[in-house]
Amino acid sequence: MNYIINNDFSIQVGFTVNSQHIHQAIIQTNSQLSELPSTLFTSIDFKTTSAMIGALFCATLASLTGSMVNPIEKGHPDIVPCNAVGATEEQLRQYPEGLEIKCTVGGITQGANLRAGETRIGSLTGVTWQAHHREVRELLGLVWDFVNSGEAFNYPTITGAFYANNLVEDDWGAISGTTGRNTKVSAMKVGGKHKMGAGWVSLIDSPAYRARYGSLLNINA
């Protein structure tokens, strides 16, 4: 897959992350996904696929940047500096340095009923990252799709990476799922999405994706 890249992107989050790191992490993650059996993706839901993509990307980006994946399941951020290796579990739950990463497949037209392996970009109606609280201020957001590659099965492929370090509480919606066994989540609102779009890092070089993401995230790329 070919991508357009914002070569000016570089951040310091306890370690350096630049556009080439993210681009290489995308390429390597896509490659790892394509080596898995297609039946895996037809057997799991999209939320689980997003989690898998995020985990592979985090591990790859950590390796490329000399950082490490946060070793506890509910730790934040997702990638932390290697000097966090001696941190306590309590400290790792909200470590002061690092990079938070969220992954989404986006929403599609009601009734489209697309299954695993079917490209979604033509029916995409929204790109929404979710968090478990409204306090996420800095985020690297990934989007993926079952990209048409001309093969027998369209594998999950990261199609865009976006970053913002100026998110505020009002960029996140009300927390839902606060009763029963539902997971508490807060969805990013339009203002936050535009901030993410303004901080685009990498986009798959396809007119359909560039146009749709451009419209949904207010991207000028």
VEXDREN-2710 file (C-alpha; in Angstrom, 1 decimal):
% VEXDREN-2710
k/r/px/py/pz
1/MET/0.0/0.0/0.0
2/ASN/1.2/3.5/-0.8
3/TYR/0.7/6.3/1.8
4/ILE/1.1/10.0/1.8
5/ILE/3.0/11.2/4.9
6/ASN/3.3/14.4/6.8
7/ASN/7.1/14.6/7.0
8/ASP/6.9/17.5/9.4
9/PHE/5.4/15.4/12.2
10/SER/7.7/14.8/15.2
11/ILE/6.8/14.7/18.8
12/GLN/8.6/14.2/22.1
13/VAL/6.6/12.1/24.6
14/GLY/9.5/10.9/26.7
15/PHE/10.9/9.5/23.5
16/THR/10.8/10.7/19.9
17/VAL/8.0/9.7/17.5
18/ASN/8.1/10.9/14.0
19/SER/6.2/10.3/10.8
20/GLN/8.7/7.7/9.6
21/HIS/8.3/5.7/12.8
22/ILE/4.5/5.7/12.3
23/HIS/4.7/4.9/8.6
24/GLN/7.0/1.9/9.3
25/ALA/4.8/0.7/12.1
26/ILE/1.8/0.9/9.8
27/ILE/3.6/-1.1/7.1
28/GLN/4.8/-3.8/9.5
29/THR/1.4/-4.1/11.2
30/ASN/-0.3/-4.5/7.9
31/SER/2.1/-7.2/6.9
32/GLN/1.6/-9.1/10.2
33/LEU/-2.2/-8.9/9.7
34/SER/-1.9/-10.3/6.2
35/GLU/-0.1/-13.4/7.4
36/LEU/-2.9/-14.4/9.7
37/PRO/-5.6/-16.8/8.5
38/SER/-8.6/-15.0/7.0
39/THR/-10.9/-17.2/9.0
40/LEU/-9.7/-15.4/12.2
41/PHE/-11.2/-12.2/11.0
42/THR/-14.5/-13.8/9.9
43/SER/-14.8/-15.3/13.4
44/ILE/-14.3/-12.2/15.6
45/ASP/-16.1/-8.9/15.8
46/PHE/-14.7/-5.6/14.6
47/LYS/-14.1/-4.4/18.2
48/THR/-11.8/-7.3/18.7
49/THR/-10.1/-6.8/15.4
50/SER/-9.5/-3.1/16.3
51/ALA/-8.0/-4.2/19.6
52/MET/-5.7/-6.7/17.8
53/ILE/-4.6/-4.0/15.3
54/GLY/-3.9/-1.6/18.1
55/ALA/-1.9/-4.2/20.0
56/LEU/0.3/-5.1/17.0
57/PHE/0.8/-1.4/16.1
58/CYS/1.8/-0.5/19.7
59/ALA/4.3/-3.3/19.9
60/THR/5.8/-2.4/16.6
61/LEU/6.0/1.4/17.3
62/ALA/7.5/0.7/20.7
63/SER/10.2/-1.3/19.0
64/LEU/10.9/1.4/16.4
65/THR/11.1/4.2/18.9
66/GLY/13.0/2.5/21.7
67/SER/10.1/2.7/24.1
68/MET/8.0/-0.1/25.6
69/VAL/4.3/-1.1/25.7
70/ASN/2.7/-0.3/29.0
71/PRO/3.0/-3.7/30.8
72/ILE/-0.4/-3.5/32.7
73/GLU/-3.7/-4.1/31.0
74/LYS/-5.4/-0.9/32.2
75/GLY/-2.3/1.2/32.0
76/HIS/-2.2/4.6/30.3
77/PRO/-0.7/5.7/28.1
78/ASP/-0.3/2.6/25.9
79/ILE/3.4/3.2/25.1
80/VAL/5.8/4.5/27.8
81/PRO/9.5/5.3/28.0
82/CYS/11.8/2.4/28.9
83/ASN/12.6/4.1/32.2
84/ALA/9.1/3.2/33.3
85/VAL/10.2/-0.4/33.6
86/GLY/10.6/0.0/37.4
87/ALA/7.3/1.9/37.9
88/THR/4.6/0.5/40.2
89/GLU/1.3/-0.7/38.9
90/GLU/-0.3/2.4/40.3
91/GLN/2.1/4.7/38.5
92/LEU/1.6/2.8/35.2
93/ARG/-2.1/3.3/35.4
94/GLN/-1.5/7.0/34.6
95/TYR/2.2/7.4/33.7
96/PRO/3.2/11.1/33.0
97/GLU/5.0/10.3/29.7
98/GLY/4.2/8.3/26.7
99/LEU/1.7/7.9/23.8
100/GLU/-2.0/6.9/24.0
101/ILE/-3.2/5.0/20.9
102/LYS/-6.8/4.3/19.8
103/CYS/-8.0/2.4/16.8
104/THR/-11.4/2.4/15.0
105/VAL/-13.0/1.0/11.9
106/GLY/-15.6/3.7/11.8
107/GLY/-19.4/3.6/11.4
108/ILE/-21.3/2.7/8.2
109/THR/-24.7/3.4/6.6
110/GLN/-27.5/1.7/8.6
111/GLY/-28.5/-1.5/6.8
112/ALA/-25.3/-1.8/4.8
113/ASN/-24.6/-5.1/6.8
114/LEU/-21.0/-5.4/5.6
115/ARG/-19.1/-8.5/6.8
116/ALA/-15.4/-9.1/7.5
117/GLY/-13.5/-8.9/4.2
118/GLU/-15.9/-6.4/2.6
119/THR/-14.5/-2.9/2.0
120/ARG/-16.3/-0.2/4.0
121/ILE/-15.1/3.1/2.7
122/GLY/-18.0/3.5/0.3
123/SER/-20.5/3.2/3.1
124/LEU/-18.5/5.0/5.8
125/THR/-20.5/7.6/7.7
126/GLY/-18.2/8.5/10.6
127/VAL/-14.8/8.0/12.3
128/THR/-15.2/8.0/16.0
129/TRP/-12.5/7.1/18.6
130/GLN/-13.6/6.1/22.0
131/ALA/-12.0/6.4/25.5
132/HIS/-13.0/5.2/28.9
133/HIS/-13.1/8.7/30.3
134/ARG/-13.1/12.3/29.1
135/GLU/-9.6/13.2/30.2
136/VAL/-7.6/12.1/27.2
137/ARG/-5.7/15.1/26.1
138/GLU/-3.2/13.6/23.7
139/LEU/-4.0/10.8/21.2
140/LEU/-2.7/9.0/18.2
141/GLY/-5.8/7.7/16.4
142/LEU/-5.7/4.9/13.8
143/VAL/-8.4/4.0/11.3
144/TRP/-8.6/0.7/9.4
145/ASP/-10.6/-1.0/6.7
146/PHE/-10.8/-4.2/4.8
147/VAL/-8.9/-2.7/1.9
148/ASN/-9.4/-4.1/-1.6
149/SER/-6.1/-5.6/-2.6
150/GLY/-7.2/-7.7/-5.5
151/GLU/-6.6/-10.9/-3.4
152/ALA/-9.3/-13.5/-2.5
153/PHE/-9.8/-11.9/0.9
154/ASN/-9.4/-8.2/1.8
155/TYR/-7.4/-8.1/5.0
156/PRO/-7.6/-5.5/7.7
157/THR/-5.3/-2.6/6.8
158/ILE/-4.5/0.6/8.6
159/THR/-5.7/3.4/6.4
160/GLY/-4.8/6.5/8.4
161/ALA/-3.1/7.8/11.5
162/PHE/-4.0/11.1/13.1
163/TYR/-2.7/13.0/16.2
164/ALA/-3.8/15.7/18.5
165/ASN/-2.2/17.0/21.8
166/ASN/-4.8/19.7/22.4
167/LEU/-7.9/17.7/23.2
168/VAL/-10.1/19.0/26.1
169/GLU/-12.9/17.4/28.1
170/ASP/-15.6/19.0/25.8
171/ASP/-14.1/17.1/22.8
172/TRP/-15.5/14.0/24.4
173/GLY/-19.2/13.1/24.7
174/ALA/-21.1/11.9/27.7
175/ILE/-19.9/8.6/29.2
176/SER/-22.2/5.7/28.3
177/GLY/-22.5/2.2/29.5
178/THR/-22.5/3.2/33.1
179/THR/-25.0/0.5/34.2
180/GLY/-24.8/-3.2/34.4
181/ARG/-21.8/-4.9/32.8
182/ASN/-21.4/-2.5/29.9
183/THR/-17.9/-1.0/29.5
184/LYS/-17.9/2.8/30.2
185/VAL/-16.9/4.7/27.0
186/SER/-16.9/8.3/25.8
187/ALA/-17.0/9.0/22.1
188/MET/-15.0/11.8/20.5
189/LYS/-17.1/14.7/19.3
190/VAL/-16.8/16.7/16.1
191/GLY/-14.4/19.3/17.5
192/GLY/-12.0/16.6/18.6
193/LYS/-12.2/14.9/15.3
194/HIS/-11.3/18.1/13.5
195/LYS/-8.3/18.5/15.8
196/MET/-7.2/14.9/14.9
197/GLY/-7.7/15.7/11.2
198/ALA/-5.6/18.8/11.4
199/GLY/-2.8/16.6/12.9
200/TRP/-2.9/13.9/10.1
201/VAL/0.3/11.9/10.0
202/SER/-0.3/9.2/7.4
203/LEU/-3.1/8.5/4.9
204/ILE/-3.5/5.7/2.4
205/ASP/-2.9/7.1/-1.0
206/SER/-6.3/6.4/-2.5
207/PRO/-8.8/9.1/-3.8
208/ALA/-11.7/7.4/-2.1
209/TYR/-10.1/7.3/1.3
210/ARG/-8.6/10.7/1.1
211/ALA/-11.9/12.3/0.1
212/ARG/-13.9/10.5/2.7
213/TYR/-11.5/11.0/5.6
214/GLY/-11.0/14.6/4.4
215/SER/-14.8/15.2/4.6
216/LEU/-15.3/13.5/8.0
217/LEU/-12.2/14.8/9.7
218/ASN/-11.8/18.2/7.9
219/ILE/-8.4/17.2/6.5
220/ASN/-6.5/19.4/4.1
221/ALA/-3.9/17.0/2.8
END
